[in-house]
Amino acid sequence: MSYYEFPEIQCDSVELSGGRMPTGKDLKDHGLAHYRAGRFEDAIATFAQAQQAFLAEGNRTQAAECANDRGVAARQAARFEEAETAFDEARKLFQELGDRKGQGQVLGNLGALAESRNQNDAAAGFYKQAIELFDEAGETDLAGETWRALSRLQMKQGKWFAALGAYDAGLQGVKRLTPTQRLLRRLMKVSRRLMGGG
């Protein structure tokens, strides 16, 4: 699971006129196009170039986002150590910027990375830290998405009641529940009543 939605971009959508040097944005757009096309190795390299270009331009926020994007692409390519390095770079930059949402996104991605490595306890810890930061930043949608990721992880671990609680917490910020989500919420209320929880 990644916390960054990559918009649809065609690989040839960024043309550099007059032979000018590509900007950080140009490179990021190319990286997104590579990612969308499933060319994760190319995306990793292009996001690294974009990160450096943004740093040279003095845009630390975009540099942090590119480091995070690089980590997502590296995780998809099963280059886990490289993903961890990229996420650490992104996390440091977001911390320096005081960007709680960005920090939460990185922690959520570190959770997904830990899950990919079957480090489920570490993944749960990262997800919980991400939820806390998203709550502080007022990012209810991202907090809900992360609660649901934690719930799926707990289901895999056989922690049924914890998973139900996490899933219920993940539905708190959802404005329109699907029929399945409404049914699950009703079942959770019934199970809480049966267990004496109200």
N, C-alpha and C positions, 0 to 999 in steps of 0.2 A: 504494500500500500504506500502511495506517495501522497504528500500533502500539497503538491504543486500540480495543478491541472495544466497540461501542456496544450496550448491552443493549436488548432489546425494551421499548419504553415506548409506551403509547397517548397521543395528543396531549391527551386530556382526563383523564389519570390524576392530574394534580396540581391539586387544587382548593383554593383559599385560603378557609378558613372565616372568617367574621366580618369580612370585608373587610380582613384583615391584609395588610401589605406582604409581597411575596414574598421569601423568603430566597435565598441563593446556591444552595442545593440545589434549591429550587423552580425557579429559573431554569435551572439546569443540566439538570434533568429535562425541562423544556420544550425546551431546545436539543437534547437527545438525541432527543426525539420528532420535532422538525422535521427533524433529520438523517436519521433512519430513514425518514421519509416522503419524503425527497428534496427537501425545501424548504431548500436550502442557504443561500439569502439570509436566510431567517428564522433559521436555525440560527446563522449568523455573528453577527447582531444580538443574539440571545438569549445566546449564549456570551459576548459582550462585556459584556452586562449582568451575567451571572453572575460573570464575572471581577471586575468592579468591586465587586459585592456581597460576594464572598468576601474581597477586600482590605479592605473596610470592616469585615467581621466578624473580621479578623485571621487568616484561614485562607489563608496564602500557598501551601500545597501545592495546595489546590483551585483557587486563582486560576491557578496555573501550568498545571494540567490543563485548565482552561477556555480559557486562551490557546492551548494545544496543540490542543484540540478545534476552536477557532475557525480555526486554521490548516488543519486537515484539511478543514473545511467550505469554506473559501475556495479551497483547491486543487481540490476537487470542482466548485466553481462557476467554475473557471478564472480566479479573481481572484488571480493569482500574486503580485503585489506585496503585497497584503494578507495572503496566506498567509505570506509571508516575514517580514513585520512581526510577525505573531502568533507565529510560531515563535521569532523573536528574543526577544520578551517572555517566552515560556515558558522558553526556554533560560536566560535571565538569572535568572529566579526559581528554576529548578531548581538552577542553579549556586550561588546564594546559600544555598539550603537544603542543599547537599551531596548532592542526590538523584541518584545515578549512573544509576539506572534511568530516571528522568524525562528526564535529559539525553540518554540513549541513544535514548529514544523520539522526542525532538525531532530529534535528528540523523538518525534513520531517516526521519522525515517530511521533513526537508530534502533527504535523498537522493531520496525519491520526487518531491518538488517539482522538484528539478534535472532528474530524468528527464523529467518532464512538459514541461520547457522545452528538452529535447534537449541538456542540459549534462551529458553522460555522464561526463566525467572528474570533475567536481565531485560528481556523484551517487555515484560509486565512493568518493571520498574521505569523503563523509559516512557512507556505509554502513560503511566500515572504522573510522571513529571510533566509530560506534554499537556495533559489535561489541566493540571494546575496552572501552567502558564497561559493556556488558552482561556481559562476562566478569568485570570487576572487581566487579560487583554480584551475581554468581552467578546471573544470569538466562540459563540455558542455552537455554530455549525461544526467548526473544527473540533471542539471539545466533544460533541456528540459523535462525530465520526471516529474519534479516538477511543471513546468509551465502547463503541461497537467493535473496534479492532481488539480491544482488551477482552471483550466478551467472547469473541471468536477464539482467541488464544486460550482463555480459561475453559471453553468447551473442549478444545483439543486436549487439555490437561485433565479433563474429567472433573473439573471444579464447577459442577452444575449450578449450585445456588449462587456462587460468586458471579458466574457468567450471566445468570438471569438478572442479578442486581446491576451489573455493569451495563447490560443491554438496556434495561429500564432507564438507567441514568442517561444513556446515549439517546434515548427517545425524548428526553425532557425538552430539548430545544427544537424538535422537529415540528414544524407548523402543520403539515398535512401528513398524517400517518397513512401508510398503505393498508389495505385490508389485512394483510399478514401481520403487520406491526400492531394494528388494533387488536387482533386476536391474541397475539403474544402478550400484549399489555394486560388484557383481561385475564389471561391464564396466570400471569404474575401476581395480579391482585388476589385471585382465588388462592394461589399457593401461599401468599403471605397471611391471608386470613386463616387458612388451615394450620399454619405453623404458629399462629398466635401473634403475628406481627401487625395486625390491623387490617 
